[in-house]
Amino acid sequence: MKCPGQDTQYWKPGAIFESKCPKCGHVVEFFKDDTNRKCVKCGHRFVNPEMDFGCASYCQYAEQCLGTLPPELLAQKEDLLKDRVAIEMKRYFKDDFKRIGHATRVARYAEKIGKYEGGNLAAILSAAYLHGIGIYEAEQKYVNTPAKRQETEDPLIAREILKKLGAKKELINEVCDIVEHSRAPGPDASINCKVVYDADLIANIEDNQKENDMDDAKIERIIETSFLTDAGRSVARNVLLKK
């Protein structure tokens, strides 16, 4: 089977175009399926400026299609996965906009915290989107205390989704470990797990504020005593304090 994006019979006008070399300005001709081209004037090789690499996070032919990409772009493949995970999370929750909104906010805060703390954003954001994905299964199996038993269901559903998207085994294992322990990270928890914990705590406090408004002094005490990262405390203050 040939990828439709590479099959010339599906090409439309504009599939062959010109782009200026970023080094010398010489015009270089690109075909839409070229991952990169070498400038004949100065010898600089640069990436196709109009190619969309988003499909690389889930397409089974990605390795064949993108094998000639520079290493720095191949390294971004895992990071592209987060967008597909977000879509799968929304599909799973369907019209449960409250949970979709919560997971989306956790991911947004986790990205901010993770950038400062130096964590692996592919793992952090995937775990942030999937950290509550097992609630429906928990509600069916544990009628009395579903929320407390989610940690047994979240990683199972998360693993199914990540396998479906073709994530690497190492990333799947890390994300599932974060999802399982994100509500109560142990003393040896990874920075990725701590980031997701702090992001989820911010979102939970936000949700609680809607029903039981706390003053800034109480929130500040929670920030000082409950958060696990410096960046988490900083983001929490910016989001939660009224000042």
HELIX and SHEET records of a PDB file:
HELIX    1   1 THR A    8  TYR A   10  5                                   3    
HELIX    2   2 GLY A   54  SER A   57  5                                   4    
HELIX    3   3 ALA A   62  LEU A   66  1                                   5    
HELIX    4   4 PRO A   71  LEU A   74  1                                   4    
HELIX    5   5 LYS A   77  PHE A   93  1                                  17    
HELIX    6   6 PHE A   97  GLU A  117  1                                  21    
HELIX    7   7 LEU A  121  LEU A  130  1                                  10    
HELIX    8   8 ILE A  135  LYS A  141  1                                   7    
HELIX    9   9 ALA A  147  ARG A  149  5                                   3    
HELIX   10  10 GLN A  150  LYS A  164  1                                  15    
HELIX   11  11 LYS A  169  HIS A  181  1                                  13    
HELIX   12  12 ILE A  191  GLN A  209  1                                  19    
HELIX   13  13 ASP A  216  SER A  226  1                                  11    
HELIX   14  14 ASP A  230  LEU A  240  1                                  11    
SHEET    1   A 2 ILE A  16  LYS A  20  0                                        
SHEET    2   A 2 VAL A  27  PHE A  31 -1                                        
SHEET    1   B 2 ASN A  36  LYS A  38  0                                        
SHEET    2   B 2 ARG A  45  VAL A  47 -1                                        
END                                                                             
